[in-house]
Amino acid sequence: MRYFRYAVGAVALLAGFQAAQADTLDVVKSRGVLHCGVTTGFAGFSAPDAKGEWQGLDIDMCRAVAAAVLGDASKFKAVPLNSQQRFTALQSGEIDLLTRNTTVTQQRDTALGAIAAGVNFYDGQGFLVNKSLGVKSAKELDGASVCMQTGTSNENTMADWARAHNVKYQPVVIEQFNEVVSAFAAGRCDVFTTDASGLASIRISKMSNPDDYQVLPEIISKEPLGPFVRQGDDRWLNIVKWSLNAMVNAEEFGVTSKNVDEQLKSTNPNIMRLLGVTEGAGKNMGVDEKWAYNIIKQVGNYGESFERTVGLDSPLKIQRGLNALWTDGGLMYGLPIR
């Protein structure tokens, strides 16, 4: 009887553990398409181009995961979400992956049924103003009206910063991002505050005369942006986490979309493991051994993706800065695939 009770208990424990795992990997494989939560249109990160095809740094994260799991970077569906919808859509299973320039915070990692799978862009909250305002520093904004989007971390960060620097301001809080942009462009507020990358995007893509606007020098927060998956979905978390790390590692090792086929002949053990020449990494995650090869071939390494979408090869012209490799003074550091 004691053995029977132990056996029943062990089976129940195993069943409970398995039930806690949301089988996203199996669902995506069966469906044949990755459902990816993105913005409603944020140039450089996730926005449709002139042909209606979604492009951007976060879209490349979707494409990388699709390439790793399905062998084809094009097999994803972009699901546009506003900031209020994003975590609900992830929790409900409407999307498999949230890649919507979302800041990794303690609350989001612990209280929303979601967990971050890494950081694909290190950012910080800043301020965009019309040059006609005549200010050179955010500390000169006392009494200004400030546009921001509700449901984001920007509201609390702005309040904390203003209190610390004794700056009084009038918040103009609007639900839809595009409406916030329109309000700022129409002069309904003096300042737009959001992540600095977003300000660069807005200035270039949304303002009719970009040269009339400037981003002030102050960065008032840490905003590490990255993809999120559901809590308890460890197998899927591994897929997303290591897809990002594969792109960073590829840049570190000099493996690009153009030379990846040649690199299959490399005798560097790190490259051999990355590209599946030395097998094991794919089996560990339940995907093909060519998972990282497919990412690099079809999407590129992290540096290729960055420069194409938000960097110097893009209209945004954002410098690598903190998003440079650690060997170049940045924070991007590929975890070892071994």
N, C-alpha and C positions, 0 to 999 in steps of 0.2 A: 504494500500500500504506500509506504514511504517513497519507493522508487516511482510508483505511478503518480503520486502527488508532485514529485520533483519534475517528472517528465511533462505532466500537464502544465505546470507552472512555467517550465522552459519554453514550451510551445506557445503559451499565451504571451510570454514576454517577447518572443520572436515575432509573433503575429502583430503585437502592438507596435514593435519597432518598425516592421515593414509597412504597417498602415500609416505611420507617421511620415513615411517617405512619399512625397508627391512624385509619381513616376513621370516627371516631365520629359526625361530622355526618351522613354518608351513612347510617350504621347507624340512627341515631335517626330520621331522616326516613323511612327505609324501614319501620322498625318502627312508627312513629307514636306511640311512648311513650318518655319519658325515664326511665331507671332511675337512681334517686338514692339513694345510701347515706346513711342518717341514724342517729340514736341509737335505742336500744331504748325510749326514752321519757324526754324531758328537757323539762319544762314551759318554755314560752317560746321554745324553740329547735326542737325536733322531738318532738311527742307527739300521739297521737290524742285527739280531743275526745270528748265524750259520744256523738256519733254515729259514732265510729270514723274520722273524717276527720282527717288529719294537719294540724297547725297549728304555726306558729312562725317565728322569724326565718330559720332555715336552710331550712325548708320553703318560705318565700317566695323564697329563692334558687333552689330547684328549680323553682318555679312561674314565675319570671322567665325562666329558660332555656327552659322548655317553651313559654312564650309567644313568645319570640324565634324559636325554631326551628320550632315547629309551629303557631304562631298561637293556641294554646289553653293557658292556664295550668293547666288541669286534667289535661292529658295527661302525667302523671308517675306513676311507681310508686315508693313509698317502700320501700326495702329496709333493715330494721332490722339494725344491725351493732354488735357490741361493739368496744371499742378495739383488741383483738387482731386482729379480722377485717378492719378497715376498709381498710388498705392492700393486703392480699392480694386483697380483693374488687375493688379498683380495678385492680390490676395484671392480674388474670385476665380482666377484661372483664365480670365479673358486674354491675358498675355502670358507668354512664357518667360519673358525677359524684359526688364525695364532699363532702357538706355536713353535717358531723357535728361541730360546734364543735371543730375541729381546729386546734391551734396551728401557725403557720408557723415552722419552724425550718430551720437550715442543713442538718442531716442529712436531714430529710424532703424537702427540695428537691433533694438531690443524690444520696442513697444508696438511695432506696426506689422508684425508677421513677415518682415522682410529682412534680408541681410545683404550687405555689400559684397561684391565679388572682386573688388580691387579698385584702383584709381586709374582712370585713363586721361585725366586732365586736372592738374593742380591750378586752382584759381583763387580769387579773392574778391570780395565785394568792393565796388568802386562807385564813382559818380560821373555822370555825363551832363554837361551844361552847354548852353549856347554861349559862345564867346562874348556876345553882347552883354551878358550878365556882368562881365568884368571881374570875375573872381579867379584867383590862381590856386586857391586851397579850399578844401572842404570846410576848414575851420572858419571860413568867411561866409558860410551859408546860414548864419543866424537869421531866423525869420523867413527862410525860404520855404516854398511849397515843394514837396518831394513826391514824385510818382513812383509807385512800386506795385507789384502784383501780390494779391492776397494769397495765403496758403503756402507761402515760401518762407525760407529762413531769413530773407532780407528784412522783413518787418522787425523781428526781434533784434537782429544785429544792428539795424539802424537806430533803434530805440536805445540800445545799450551804449553805442558809440556816442550818440548825441548827449546822453546823460553824463557820460564820463568827461565830455569836453564842453559841457555847459552850453550846448547849441540847441536853441529852440527851433522847431520846424513844424510845418503843417503837412501831415501825411495826406496824400491823395491815393487811396488804395482801391484798385480795380481788379476784378476777377480774371478777365481774359487778357492774356499777354499782348495780343495785337491791339486791344483797346487801350492798354497802358501806353504803348508806343504812339498810338494816334493822339492820345491826350497830350503827351509830351511834345510831339511835333506841332500840335495846334496851339501850344503855349499855355495849356491849362495848368502847368506846373513849371517851376524853375529848374528842377533837377530830376534826372532819372537815376535810380540806384538799383543795381543788380550786379551779378558777377561781371568782372572786368571783361571777360571774353564776350559776354552778351552785349556789353556796351559797344565793343568794337564791331560786333555783328550789326547791331542796330544802327550805328553811325554810318557804316558803309552801305548797308542794304535797305534801310528804311528812311533815312533822312534825304530830302530832295537836294540839299546842299551840304554834303558831309563836312566840307572845310569850315562851315560856320560853327561847328561843334568841337568840343574837346573833352577828353577824359582827364579828370583831375588826378594829381599824383598819389593821393592817399588810397591805400588798400586797407580796409578796416576789419577784415576777417580772413580766416582760412576756409577755403571752399574746395575741398578735394572731391571732384566729381567722378562718378563711376557707375557701373552697371549693378543692378539689384536683382536678386532672385528670392523665392519664397523661403522662409525659415523651415528647417527640417528637411530640405531637399538637397541633401549633401552630394549626391551623385551629379546632379545638375549644377550645383555650386562649383564642383570641381571642373566641369566642362568650361564654364564661363571664365572662371579664374585662370585656368591654364591656357585658354585661348588668348587672353590678354597677355599673359606672360610669354607665350610663344612669339608674339609679335615683338615684344621688347627684347627677348633673347635674340631673335633673328637680327635686329638692328645691332645689338652688341657684337654678334659674330660676323657681321657684314653680309648676311644672307638677304637678298632682295628678291622681288618678284621677277627681276630680269636674269639673275644668275642662279636661281634656286635649282634649276635642273643640273647645272654644272656642279653645284655644291653637293649633289648626291654622291659625287665621287670623292668628297673630302674624307681625309683620314683623322680629322679632329673629332675625338669622341663626343664632345658636346653637340657638334653639328650632326653627327651620325644619329645620336639619340633624338635630337630635335626633328629631323626629317624622316625618322622611322626606318633608317637603314639598319640601325641597331634597334630591334623590336622591344616592346615592353610598355612604353608610355601609353600607347593607344589601348592596349588590352587592359591596363590599369583603370581606364576611364570608360570602357565599354564602347569605344569607337574604333574606326580603322586606324592602322598604324600610320597612314598618310595624313592624319588629321592636321598636323602643323604644316606639312608640305602644302596641303590644299589651301590653308589660310594664307601662307606667304605667296604662293603662286597666284591666287585669285584676288587677294586683298592687298598684300604687301606687308612689310614690317612696320613697326610703330612709326618710325621716322618718315617713311613713305606716306603713310596715312596722314600724319600730322601736317606735313608740308603741303600735301595736296588739298586738304580740307580747310585748315585754319592758318597754316603757316605762310611762308614767303612765296609759295607757288599759288596761293589763294588770294582772293580780294581782301581778306581780313589782315594779312601780313603780320600775324602775331609771331613774335620772337619765341624761340623755344623756352628760354628762361628756366623756370623750375621744371619744365617738362622735357628738358634735355636729359640725356643719359647721365647716370651718376659719374661716369668717367669724364664727362664734360661739365661737371659742376651742377647738374640738375638732380632730380629726385627719382628719375625712372631707373629702376633696378630690376632686371629680370630674375625671378626666383629660379633656382637650378632645376632643370629637368633631368633627373637621375634617380 
